[in-house]
Amino acid sequence: MKYRILLLLCAFLASGAEKCFSCTSAIVSGKVTPDGRPIMWKNRDTNDLLNCVRYMKGEKYGFVAVTGYAANPRSVWIGTNDTGFSIMNTLSYNLVEENDEGSSKQNGVVMKQALGICSTLAEFRYYLDTLKRPMNVRSNYGVIDEQGNGSYFEVNSTGYKEYDVNDPDVAPHGYLVRTNFSVSGKLNEGAGYVRYQEASEKLFTVSATGQITPQWFFQNLSRSFHNPLLGIDLKDGQFNKPQTTGWFAEQDFIARRSTSCAVVIQGVKPGEDASFTTMWTVIGYPPVTPAIPVWVKGAEKKLPRLLTVDKENRHCPLCDMADMLRERVYGYHRGTNTENYFNWELLFNQAGDGYMQRTGETEDKMFGTLYEQITGWRKDKSPSLDDIYKLYDDCDIFVARELYPQINN
C-alpha cells in the first residue's frame, strides 16, 4: 500500500514537473579527487534531444563541445579548449531582476565565445566584465582551467557573482553544486532544489573518501533515480515486479526524460600538459549510454564516429540509438499528461538485464580495459594521436557491439 500511494503521489506531482531546461551540475576541486585533477560534471536537460560532439575553431583556440546538430551552431553547452579551459552552464530561474524579462538567449553563445578566447578563469572574468550590458544571460557558469582553478559564475544581464571551489569558506568540502537556481538569486525561487539536495548529499560522503572519479559521476548521479525529499530510491528493488507493475512517474530525479547527455570534464594536475584534459561524454539518454572520452588534440581530423554527426544522414549514431531506447522506456502515450510515465522495469529489474544495468556493465568493461591505457599515456609529455585515434575506433566498435542487441531485442 505504501508504494501504491507513492506512485499516485509521483503521478500527481509529475503533472507540474519542472521546465525541460533543468540541468544538474557540479565542480570538484582536485584537493578531494583521488588523482588531484579537478572535475566538472553536467547532466543536460533540454527540449532539443539531438546532441553531438563537435570540434570548432574560435578566435584564438580550438575546442570540442556538445552542440546541436546544426553545422555551425551559435551555442555550445559544455566544452574544453586547447589550453584546458573548460566551461558548462545551468540555466538559473531566480536571477531575474526588476524590469528584466529574464532573457537567456545568449547563455550558449557566451560559452562558445569563451572557449574560443579564454585560457584561464582570470580571462573569463575579464570577458564577462567587457560584455555589453544587458548581457541577455541568466546562468550558472562552471569553469575550470589547467592551473587547477574552478569556480561558478552566477551571471545575470547586468553582472555576476563568483564562487571559488578551492576557497574553504565557499566550498568547505571541496565541491560545489548548481541546478536551476543561484545562491545569489531570490530566496526559495528557481528550480531544482531536490536535485541539488541529491547531488550535494552524495558528494558530501565521497568527498572525504577519495572516490570522486568520472565513472563515479556517471554511475551515481547521471543515472540517479533517488528522490531524497520523498525518501525513495527506485534501485532498491521495491518498485519492480512483483511488488509493483514496474511503471513509475518521473519527478525530481537527476536522470530524466529530457536529459540529452551527461559530460564529465577531467582537468589536469599542476604541471601536466593541458592536452590531457579529457571530456568524458555520454551522448543521449544517460541510463542507456556508456561514457566515451574525447580530447581536443587531433579533434579537427577525427572524433569518435558514434558521437559525431554523420555527413550523409546528418544524425549522431549514438544519440539516435539512445533515443530509440528512451522512447521504449517512455512508451505510454494514451491520453494527455502521460509523458512522464516510464517503464522502470525496462531500465532496471530483478533479473539484472535492464537497459541501465547492461549499460553499467558495458561501461565497467570499458573503464576496466579500454580506458586503462590512458593512465600510461600520462607518463608521456602529451597523448599520442595514434593512441587517441585507435581508442576512438575501439570505442566505436565496442559500444556498437554492446548496444545494437538491446535495440534489436
C-alpha positions in Angstrom: 0.0 0.0 0.0 2.9 2.4 0.9 4.3 2.1 -2.6 0.9 2.5 -4.4 0.5 5.8 -2.5 3.9 6.9 -3.6 3.1 6.0 -7.2 0.0 8.1 -7.1 1.8 11.0 -5.4 4.5 11.0 -8.0 2.0 10.8 -10.8 0.2 13.8 -9.4 3.5 15.7 -8.9 4.6 14.9 -12.4 1.7 16.9 -13.9 3.5 20.0 -12.6 7.0 18.9 -13.4 9.9 21.3 -13.9 10.7 23.1 -17.1 12.7 20.9 -19.5 15.8 23.1 -19.1 16.6 21.5 -15.8 20.3 20.7 -15.8 22.3 19.4 -12.8 26.0 20.1 -12.4 29.0 20.1 -10.0 32.6 21.3 -9.8 35.0 19.3 -7.7 38.4 20.6 -6.5 41.5 18.5 -7.2 42.0 18.6 -3.5 39.4 15.9 -3.0 39.8 13.7 -6.1 42.0 10.6 -5.9 44.4 11.8 -8.6 44.5 15.6 -7.8 42.7 16.5 -11.0 39.7 18.9 -10.9 36.4 17.7 -12.3 33.3 19.3 -13.6 30.1 17.4 -14.4 26.8 18.3 -16.1 23.6 16.4 -16.9 22.0 18.5 -19.6 18.2 18.7 -19.8 16.6 20.3 -22.9 13.7 20.1 -25.4 16.3 19.5 -28.1 17.4 15.9 -27.6 19.6 15.8 -30.7 23.1 16.4 -29.4 26.5 15.6 -30.7 30.2 16.3 -30.1 31.9 18.7 -32.5 35.3 20.3 -33.0 35.2 24.1 -33.6 37.8 26.8 -34.0 37.4 30.0 -32.1 39.2 33.4 -32.4 42.3 32.0 -30.6 41.7 28.4 -29.6 40.2 25.2 -31.0 37.8 23.3 -28.8 35.5 20.3 -28.5 32.0 20.8 -27.2 28.5 19.3 -27.0 26.2 21.1 -29.5 23.1 20.6 -31.5 23.1 19.1 -35.0 23.4 22.4 -36.9 26.6 22.6 -39.0 27.7 25.8 -37.3 25.7 26.2 -34.1 25.6 29.6 -32.4 25.7 27.9 -29.0 27.5 25.1 -27.1 26.5 23.5 -23.9 29.7 22.2 -22.4 33.2 22.0 -23.7 37.0 22.3 -23.4 39.7 24.0 -25.5 43.4 23.7 -26.4 44.5 25.3 -23.2 42.4 23.1 -20.8 39.9 25.9 -20.2 36.5 24.3 -19.8 33.1 25.7 -19.3 29.5 24.5 -18.8 26.2 26.0 -17.5 22.9 25.5 -15.9 20.0 27.9 -16.6 19.0 29.9 -13.5 15.4 30.8 -12.8 15.9 33.1 -9.8 18.3 35.7 -11.2 15.6 37.8 -12.7 15.9 41.5 -11.8 13.3 44.2 -11.6 12.1 45.3 -15.1 14.2 42.4 -16.6 12.4 40.0 -18.9 15.0 37.4 -17.9 16.3 36.8 -21.4 18.7 33.8 -21.5 19.2 33.7 -25.3 22.9 34.3 -25.0 23.7 31.5 -22.5 25.2 29.1 -25.0 26.7 31.9 -27.2 28.7 33.1 -24.2 30.2 29.6 -23.8 31.1 29.3 -27.4 32.8 32.7 -27.4 34.6 32.0 -24.2 36.0 28.7 -25.4 37.5 30.5 -28.4 39.3 33.2 -26.5 39.8 32.2 -22.8 42.6 30.1 -21.3 42.1 30.9 -17.6 39.5 31.9 -15.1 41.0 35.4 -14.9 40.5 35.8 -18.7 36.9 34.6 -18.3 36.3 37.2 -15.6 37.7 39.8 -18.0 35.5 38.6 -20.8 32.4 38.9 -18.6 33.5 42.4 -17.5 33.7 43.6 -21.1 30.5 42.1 -22.4 27.9 44.7 -23.4 25.1 45.2 -20.9 22.4 43.9 -20.8 24.1 40.6 -21.5 20.9 38.6 -22.0 22.2 35.9 -19.8 20.7 34.1 -16.8 23.1 31.3 -16.0 25.3 29.5 -13.6 28.6 29.1 -15.5 31.0 26.4 -14.2 34.6 26.9 -15.2 37.9 25.1 -14.7 41.4 25.7 -16.1 44.8 24.0 -16.4 46.0 25.7 -13.2 43.6 23.8 -11.1 41.2 26.8 -10.6 37.5 26.2 -10.6 34.5 28.5 -10.0 30.8 29.0 -10.6 29.9 32.4 -12.0 26.2 33.3 -11.3 25.6 35.7 -14.2 22.6 37.8 -15.0 22.1 40.6 -17.5 24.0 43.2 -15.5 26.7 41.4 -13.5 27.9 38.3 -11.8 29.0 36.7 -8.6 31.8 34.2 -8.4 32.1 31.1 -6.1 35.5 29.5 -5.9 35.6 25.7 -5.3 39.1 26.0 -3.8 38.0 28.5 -1.2 37.2 26.6 2.1 34.9 29.4 3.1 32.8 28.9 0.0 33.3 25.1 -0.6 34.4 23.6 2.8 34.2 20.1 1.4 35.9 20.7 -1.9 32.9 20.7 -4.2 30.1 23.0 -5.4 26.7 22.0 -6.9 24.3 24.0 -9.1 21.0 23.2 -10.6 18.4 25.7 -11.7 18.7 28.3 -9.0 21.5 30.6 -8.0 22.8 31.1 -4.4 22.9 34.9 -5.1 19.4 34.9 -6.5 15.9 35.2 -4.9 15.5 33.0 -1.9 13.5 29.8 -2.4 12.7 30.7 -6.1 14.0 28.9 -9.2 14.0 25.2 -9.7 16.0 22.0 -9.0 16.2 22.1 -5.2 15.6 18.4 -4.8 18.2 17.5 -7.4 20.6 19.9 -5.7 20.0 18.0 -2.4 20.6 14.6 -4.1 23.9 15.7 -5.7 25.1 17.5 -2.6 24.4 14.7 -0.2 26.1 12.0 -2.4 29.2 14.2 -2.9 29.4 15.0 0.8 30.1 11.4 1.6 32.6 10.6 -1.1 34.5 13.9 -0.9 36.1 12.6 2.3 37.0 9.2 0.9 38.7 9.9 -2.4 36.1 8.2 -4.6 35.1 11.1 -6.9 36.0 9.9 -10.4 34.4 10.4 -13.8 32.9 6.9 -13.6 31.5 7.6 -10.1 29.6 10.6 -11.5 28.0 8.6 -14.3 27.1 5.7 -12.1 25.9 7.6 -9.0 24.5 10.9 -10.3 23.9 10.8 -14.0 21.8 7.6 -13.5 20.3 8.5 -10.2 16.7 7.6 -9.6 16.7 8.7 -5.9 14.4 11.4 -4.7 15.7 12.5 -1.2 12.5 14.5 -0.4 10.2 11.5 -0.9 12.9 9.2 0.6 12.7 6.7 -2.3 15.3 5.1 -4.5 13.9 3.1 -7.4 17.1 0.9 -7.4 16.3 -0.7 -4.1 14.1 -3.3 -5.8 10.8 -2.3 -4.1 9.5 -0.7 -7.3 9.8 -3.7 -9.6 7.7 -6.7 -10.3 6.1 -8.4 -8.4 5.8 -5.6 -5.8 4.5 -3.2 -8.5 3.7 -3.1 -12.2 7.2 -1.8 -12.9 6.0 1.6 -14.1 6.7 4.9 -12.3 6.1 8.6 -12.8 9.1 10.9 -13.1 9.6 13.7 -10.5 12.8 15.4 -9.5 15.2 12.6 -10.5 18.5 13.7 -11.9 18.0 11.2 -14.8 15.0 12.5 -16.7 13.2 12.1 -20.0 14.6 15.4 -21.1 18.2 14.5 -20.3 20.1 14.8 -23.6 23.6 14.0 -22.4 25.9 13.7 -19.4 29.5 15.0 -19.5 32.4 14.9 -17.1 35.4 17.1 -17.9 38.5 15.9 -16.1 41.2 18.6 -15.8 44.9 18.2 -15.3 47.2 18.4 -12.3 49.5 21.4 -12.0 52.4 21.0 -14.4 50.6 18.4 -16.5 50.1 19.1 -20.2 46.7 20.7 -20.9 46.1 18.3 -23.8 45.4 15.6 -21.3 42.2 17.4 -20.3 39.5 14.7 -21.0 35.9 15.2 -21.9 34.1 12.0 -20.9 30.9 12.1 -22.9 27.6 10.2 -22.5 25.6 11.3 -25.5 21.8 10.7 -25.5 19.8 9.3 -22.5 22.4 8.5 -19.8 20.7 5.4 -18.4 21.2 3.6 -21.8 24.5 5.1 -23.0 28.1 4.5 -21.8 30.8 7.2 -21.5 33.3 7.7 -24.3 36.4 10.0 -23.8 37.2 12.9 -26.1 40.3 15.1 -26.4 40.9 18.4 -28.2 44.2 17.1 -29.6 43.6 15.9 -33.1 39.9 16.5 -32.9 39.9 18.7 -36.1 40.6 15.5 -38.0 38.9 12.8 -36.0 36.5 12.2 -33.2 34.5 9.0 -32.2 32.2 8.3 -35.0 29.3 7.4 -32.6 29.4 10.9 -31.1 29.6 13.0 -34.2 27.0 13.9 -36.9 27.1 11.6 -39.9 27.7 13.7 -43.0 25.2 11.8 -45.1 22.3 11.3 -42.7 23.0 14.4 -40.6 22.5 12.4 -37.4 24.6 11.3 -34.5 24.5 7.5 -34.4 24.8 7.0 -30.7 22.2 9.8 -29.9 19.8 8.1 -32.3 20.3 4.7 -30.8 19.8 6.1 -27.3 16.7 7.9 -28.3 15.2 4.7 -29.7 15.7 3.1 -26.2 14.4 6.2 -24.5 11.1 6.0 -26.5 10.6 2.5 -25.3 11.1 3.4 -21.7 8.7 6.4 -22.0 6.3 4.3 -24.1 2.9 5.1 -22.6 1.0 7.5 -24.8 -2.6 7.0 -24.0 -4.4 10.3 -23.3 -3.0 13.6 -22.0 -0.4 14.3 -19.2 1.2 10.8 -19.6 4.6 11.9 -20.9 6.3 11.4 -17.5 5.3 7.7 -17.0 8.2 5.5 -17.6 8.8 1.7 -17.7 11.3 1.3 -14.8 11.2 -2.5 -15.4 12.9 -1.9 -18.8 15.7 0.1 -17.2 16.2 -1.9 -14.0 14.8 -5.2 -12.9 15.4 -8.2 -10.6 16.8 -10.3 -13.5 19.6 -7.8 -13.9 19.1 -7.3 -17.7 17.5 -3.9 -17.8 18.9 -1.3 -20.2 20.6 0.7 -17.4 22.1 -2.4 -15.8 23.5 -3.6 -19.1 24.9 -0.1 -19.8 26.6 -0.1 -16.5 28.2 -3.5 -17.2 29.4 -2.2 -20.6 30.8 0.9 -19.0 32.6 -1.1 -16.3 34.3 -3.2 -19.0 35.3 0.0 -20.9 36.9 1.6 -17.8 38.4 -1.7 -16.8 40.0 -2.5 -20.2 39.9 0.2 -22.9 40.5 3.2 -20.6 43.3 1.7 -18.5 45.8 2.7 -21.2 45.1 6.4 -20.5 47.0 6.1 -17.2 50.0 5.1 -19.2 49.6 7.9 -21.7 50.1 10.4 -18.8 53.6 9.3 -18.4 54.4 11.0 -21.7 54.5 14.7 -22.3 51.4 14.6 -24.3 49.0 12.0 -25.6 49.8 10.3 -28.9 47.5 10.9 -31.8 47.8 7.3 -32.9 46.7 6.2 -29.4 43.8 8.6 -29.3 42.5 7.6 -32.8 42.9 3.9 -32.1 40.9 4.3 -28.8 38.2 6.1 -30.7 37.9 3.3 -33.2 37.9 0.7 -30.4 35.1 2.6 -28.5 33.0 2.8 -31.7 33.3 -0.9 -32.2 32.8 -1.9 -28.6 29.8 0.3 -27.9 28.0 -0.6 -31.2 28.5 -4.3 -30.4 27.0 -3.9 -26.9 24.2 -1.5 -27.8 22.8 -2.9 -31.1 21.5 -6.1 -29.4 19.4 -4.0 -27.0 17.9 -2.1 -29.8 17.1 -5.2 -31.8 15.5 -7.1 -28.9 
